Amino acid sequence: MRILFVLSDETPSGYVKKFAETAQKRIGREAEVLYYNGAPIRTLGELDGLWIFTHEERGGCPESISDFLENNFSAIQDIPSVATGVGGKEGAMNAVTEIYDFFETHEGRMLQGSEPLCIPLRSTRFDLDHDEKMELVFLVDSFLKYCGMDESDSRKIGFETVINDYYKLLKYFTDKKPDFLGLTEARINADGETFDLENLPDDAPAAVRDMKSEIEDLSETYEIDEDEILPALKEKVLREWQ
């Protein structure tokens, strides 16, 4: 599966690119991501999906995205597409709404459903809170299925995220590579010590708590059980522990 990312012209903050890179990490290895570089669409080969990332200019769609749509729409009209925004108080919602309206008017294929994902900026750096991270996870899932990915491949993405989060949690609890690793309910046992993920320490960072919540949400959504998690987690520990 090949997905084309189209980014609005770069701003000094780089938020649009950071948003795209975050989405690409969520997609992982289950699809090839290409970044649009101005080349004619027909030279890019067969595409299964198109994802537009945009900021907002003068209360609307940036000229770079408007020009892309006007000049290439005949080539992308039948490609499953989605648009997301970042910046300002509303996360470029006006720009994304214009893109959706353009696709509707010209009978393009745009993912429908919930309100478009637009990330408002609350600080001077691009950072997703837990709810936004989960919205992005489920948008990636919905979009890839819209592009034709089957349930088993989309589930791999959720599964890999769960394993990565468990691995990060284990690294948080201990800096020593475990001699023994097991999961019993919500507990990780490592090298004779037991770390209870259900009862994180009071001083656990917010990012650690978010990982725990993400594991729970994804495990429930994708029906991932401990018998699946443990072998993959052991393999990851053996392969990557530094």
Stockholm file with secondary structure:
# STOCKHOLM 1.0

chainA/1-242         MRILFVLSDETPSGYVKKFAETAQKRIGREAEVLYYNGAPIRTLGELDGLWIFTHEERGGCPESISDFLENNFSAIQDIPSVATGVGGKEGAMNAVTEIYDFFETHEGRMLQGSEPLCIPLRSTRFDLDHDEKMELVFLVDSFLKYCGMDESDSRKIGFETVINDYYKLLKYFTDKKPDFLGLTEARINADGETFDLENLPDDAPAAVRDMKSEIEDLSETYEIDEDEILPALKEKVLREWQ
#=GR chainA/1-242 SS CEEEEEECSCCTTCHHHHHHHHHHHHHGGGSEEEECCSCCGGGGCCCSEEEEEECCBTTBCCHHHHHHHHHHHHHHTTSCEEEEEESTTTTTHHHHHHHHHHHHHTTCCBCCSSCCCEECCCSSSCCCCHHHHHHHHHHHHHHHHHTTCCHHHHHHHHHHHHHHHHHHHHHHHCSSCCSCEEEETTEEEETTEEEETTSCCTTCCHHHHHHHHHHHHHHHHHTCCHHHHHHHHHHHHHHHCC
#=GC SS_cons         CEEEEEECSCCTTCHHHHHHHHHHHHHGGGSEEEECCSCCGGGGCCCSEEEEEECCBTTBCCHHHHHHHHHHHHHHTTSCEEEEEESTTTTTHHHHHHHHHHHHHTTCCBCCSSCCCEECCCSSSCCCCHHHHHHHHHHHHHHHHHTTCCHHHHHHHHHHHHHHHHHHHHHHHCSSCCSCEEEETTEEEETTEEEETTSCCTTCCHHHHHHHHHHHHHHHHHTCCHHHHHHHHHHHHHHHCC
//
